[in-house]
Amino acid sequence: MKVPISVDDGFYYDTESEDALSLQEQRRKRDQYWRMLYQARQEFFKLTDRVPTQFDMNSGAFFYYLKQTYGLQVETVDEKITSEYAIIDERKYLLFLMKFGS
């Protein structure tokens, strides 16, 4: 059944379009970034002999660790990590990608 043009509101999503593929790629990169941060956080907890808790109030130490060890400065809002980040040292960031990117 074909929907009349007068009823079509433009919300029909073509899964084969370039926009859908671009959106999938963005989601894949986002998910990979969060996985890498999770793995780096687990490494941080192992190095500091700390037990990860759900409500860790001193998250500044982890951000400092990322910056000094992997040249990655994550952006935060109200002490919560956002999807934005800055690469401070490209050589250290390359190590981050090699270690956690696979």
Residue, then its C-alpha position, 0 to 999 in steps of 0.5 A: m500500500k502506498v501512502p498518499i503524498s498528502v499524508d507523508d510527513g517525511f519520517y519514513y526512514d530509508t535504511e539504505s541511504e547515505d545518512a543512515l550509513s553515516l549515522q551507523e558509523q557515528r554510533r560505532k565510533r561513539d561506542q568504541y570511544w566509550r569502550m576505550l574509556y571504560q578499559a582505561r578506567q579499569e586499568f586505572f583502578k588496577l594501578t591504584d588498587r582502588v575498587p570501582t564504585q558506582f558513586d566515585m566522587n574523586s573522578g579528577a584523579f582519573f581525568y589527570y591519569l588520562k591526560q598524563t598517561y595517554g594525552l587525552q583530555v576528556e570534556t566534562v559537564d558536572e563531573k560527567i564525561t561527555s563525548e567531546y575530548a581534546i588530544i593533548d599529546e599525539r604520541k601518547y594518544l596513539l598509545f591509547l588507540m593501540k592499547f584500547g582501540s582493538 
